[in-house]
Amino acid sequence: MAVPALFILPLLQEIKKEKRKEEEYQRRYQAAKAVFDRHCQTAEEKIYRTVSNVEGLMLLRVREKYTDGKMRDPMWEDAAAFSGSSSSNNVEKYYINNFLQFSTGKGMAYEGNLLPTSKYLPRYRYVDVLQPDGKSVIRYRGGWNINRKPLAEETNPKRPARYAFTYENNVDPELRKIWIAGTTLKVLDLKTGELLAEKTIYAFEPSLGYGAKFSSQAPWSRAVKCPDNIGISRFLLNVC
């Protein structure tokens, strides 16, 4: 029994429409991927000097907390460092803790209660955080433990940490149009003003934000990154 053209033509038109959309996406994707690949050629870790026996670290900036809305925004500043922030308001727990040693689980992570330093664990005994006024410093001690106790705080310690960690985000509007974000991690010697090391990271969202408003999965959570080894702790352990 023949199928009336009345039913076939709309179906063929829909198929052609979807094919054109796929072809347009592939064209845009291939162009964006080529740009991402070019930037990845410069995404590398550069270590100019290493230091040893560093007990504490100064954080000149703290990553903002992420929200679902930000993860759908092509201009989100911290998109390339998504793994370094958190949706929680408790910045201490989810960012500063990344730099502190783990405890044995018997209490706060102090000198007699720390797991041995290894290449897999953050290892700083304290973290100094520069406050928004650019002058005040809060020192945090503690770390992850099974009781999840809060970090201990000390305001304006007499001897702030000499070595500092910071970052600079790449928010180039042209790159963000094709869902490419970048960030550069830096380790500084605050006494000499010397740049000890830097590492540039790029992130690319391959769907180019498709379904950003309606998809259950936020676009930046699908991003691919270069270089693959982007862990802050691993980078720092190579430097100080």
C-alpha angles and dihedrals in degrees: 000000000000119000111233115250086231088075099035100053097058090048092051091047091052091049091051091047092052091046091053090049091051092048091050091049091049091050092051093042095051091048092048093044090054090054091047092050091052091052091047089062088069096039101105145128116255119190115188099172136359129210132197139211093035109165100178140027133207118224109207091186135020121212116249119246113261127232132192089254093055091049088059094048116095089206096054104138097215096044094116091052098045092138091058099061136054144218090233124098087222098093091171092061099045106032113018089045088062087074100043129087122259118247128227088249094256094105141297116003099253130146098284094040106052131116112239115271113261137168089261100052135070106245113192117122091208139009124212115207120202109225126228092261088067092232112062122079130198118200118211126200129179129058145198114333135156092259093052092221117184120262119263114243134209122182120223100348115211093241112035118200114281097212121063140195123209141149142214121211125218107223099168106167092215092054092044090056086067094038099255118141132179141193134181121212117209137191116201138189102224092194096058100021089236124153104229100182144344136194127193121207130188129196127198126192103211097200088058090230095306109172092006092150099042110023117104089224114068113231099237090055087066094051122127118217141206132243094033093217101068104145113140092212093052091049093050093046088059090056114030 
